[in-house]
């Protein structure tokens, strides 16, 4: 996955349910670094990987759609 990437974020600690954000970095120290909109402003937020779900906004292309089969 190339970063930054647009994602949907779920985190119960902050009460975030499907908020749009940009994943900037995945730290080996155990957190996601994201830009997240709060009100009218965008803030850089560090979210613990263990308590956060990050879903790519763009769906992946299915393997069957990528492979061309000659008949």
C-alpha positions as CSV (number, residue, x, y, z in Angstrom):
1,X,0.0,0.0,0.0
2,X,1.4,3.4,-1.0
3,X,1.0,6.1,1.6
4,X,-0.6,8.5,2.0
5,X,-3.9,6.8,1.3
6,X,-7.6,7.9,1.9
7,X,-9.2,5.6,4.6
8,X,-12.2,5.2,6.8
9,X,-11.3,5.1,10.5
10,X,-13.1,3.3,13.4
11,X,-11.9,3.9,17.0
12,X,-14.1,3.4,20.0
13,X,-11.9,5.4,22.4
14,X,-12.5,8.6,20.3
15,X,-16.0,7.5,19.3
16,X,-15.0,7.5,15.6
17,X,-17.2,5.4,13.3
18,X,-16.2,5.5,9.7
19,X,-14.7,8.9,9.6
20,X,-12.8,9.8,6.5
21,X,-9.1,10.5,6.9
22,X,-5.7,10.1,5.3
23,X,-3.3,7.4,6.5
24,X,0.1,8.9,6.5
25,X,2.3,6.4,8.3
26,X,2.2,3.0,10.1
27,X,4.7,3.2,12.9
28,X,6.6,0.1,14.0
29,X,6.0,1.5,17.6
30,X,2.3,0.4,17.2
31,X,0.3,3.4,16.0
32,X,-1.3,4.8,12.8
33,X,-0.5,8.4,11.9
34,X,-3.5,9.9,10.3
35,X,-4.9,13.3,9.3
36,X,-8.4,13.5,10.6
37,X,-11.0,16.3,10.4
38,X,-12.4,17.6,13.7
39,X,-15.0,20.3,13.1
40,X,-13.6,22.6,10.4
41,X,-9.9,21.8,10.9
42,X,-7.7,18.9,10.0
43,X,-5.5,17.5,12.8
44,X,-2.6,15.0,12.9
45,X,-3.7,12.1,15.2
46,X,-1.7,9.1,16.4
47,X,-4.1,6.1,16.9
48,X,-3.1,2.8,18.5
49,X,-3.2,-0.1,16.0
50,X,-4.6,-2.4,18.6
51,X,-7.7,-0.3,19.1
52,X,-8.2,1.1,15.6
53,X,-9.7,-0.3,12.3
54,X,-8.5,1.3,9.1
55,X,-10.3,0.6,5.8
56,X,-9.2,1.8,2.4
57,X,-11.8,4.1,0.8
58,X,-11.2,2.6,-2.6
59,X,-12.2,-1.0,-3.1
60,X,-9.5,-3.5,-4.2
61,X,-9.7,-5.0,-7.7
62,X,-10.7,-8.6,-7.5
63,X,-8.0,-11.1,-8.7
64,X,-10.4,-12.5,-11.3
65,X,-10.8,-9.0,-12.8
66,X,-7.0,-8.5,-13.0
67,X,-6.3,-11.8,-14.9
68,X,-7.2,-12.1,-18.5
69,X,-7.9,-15.6,-19.6
70,X,-7.6,-16.6,-23.3
71,X,-10.3,-19.0,-24.5
